[in-house]
Amino acid sequence: MVENIKQIAKKTAVANKLVKSANLALMKVSKDPNDGAENKGISFFLPNAKDLTQLGEAGGGEGEGVPAIGIQSSATDMSVVLLTGDAFFPSDGTGNIPQGTTDEVRDTLWTDLSDDFNPGGESDSIKYVNSIVLEIDVGEQESGFVLNLYIKPNFQVGDTAKSLKTIDNRRVQIRYLCASYEPEKAEWVTDGCATIYDSNAVEAGVVCSCSHNTSFAVLMAAEEIDPGYLDAQSLMSQILLGGSIFGLIATIGLILPASAIVTTRSAKVNICFSIALLLASLLFILQDVLIKADNSGVIKLKSIGCAVYTMLQHYMWLVVFMWTVIEGFLMYLSLVQVFGSHISNCMIKFNALAYGVPIASR
């Protein structure tokens, strides 16, 4: 059925004219071969993804709005068919997005995905067709052909605070997946298409970069975030920072009782540097306890508390850097200048520099 519609769009004598109904739209696109690469494409705006009668070509004077669909390729001629759903693309692995408010839909999706999610390795969870279905034919193309598609999903999964959860001690995220339909297998596959989008700005849309031309759509599915390097990275940070904290406490504890050296300038600077580095390390290691990726921690993501905690961490590491600069300056005085290196009220001045310059630099 879809193949027949595509052939109609391909063979029609009228080019660059959009023919549309509520659930179907088609267009034969023909561009001047002498146009630049930036002109070899077309985009559409669509206020309502369930009604293609509102579909209009961007810049065509049919309406206004932010483009919801964009197609760019090196081909000068292509036939484009757009459908509101996947009724002509049967697949056992896909489902329909439930009805309701955004929060209700998201809660229902999480329930369905959590029930079907296979925690071991590859996800077997249900996938949802979450966009207009595009059937594109650009004819025979040379090796290295790339078809770039910009598609706005129908349902916004939200930023990482809403799209990321922990299921059975595994981090799972609802993600967008660019997919093409394989009639022989009767399923949507992601091979041959790269998915590009900003998980913190999902409203900006999804870019699909594909190496073939067929039926395309944006799917929505839950996938486990590979825990391998995340767990190893977290464990290494805890071990190394734990050793650093132990060493800093030992340094302070050994210098303070030594009355012969504790009053020297270098010892005072070392103590101040160690205290600043200790505080910065403690703030960093406590971050995993207070702030969780699934937003279940004491400090919530994108909250005022999260912003304050981040600013405090950043400030303390700048203080550590300033103490490093001060120690380098003292080494210069000791090794190069030697004589005349006395500084009156040096610790007051050093502390003012260490804690004041990071504030002034903001």
PyMOL commands that set and color helices and strands:
alter all, ss='L'
color gray80, all
select helices_A, chain A and resi 2-11+37-39+52-54+102-116+160-163+202-204+227-255+259-262+265-290+304-337+346-361
alter helices_A, ss='H'
color red, helices_A
select strands_A, chain A and resi 19-20+24-30+41-45+56-57+67-72+77-83+94-95+127-129+133-137+147-151+164-167+170-182+187-189+193-196+206-210+215-224
alter strands_A, ss='S'
color yellow, strands_A
deselect
rebuild
show_as cartoon
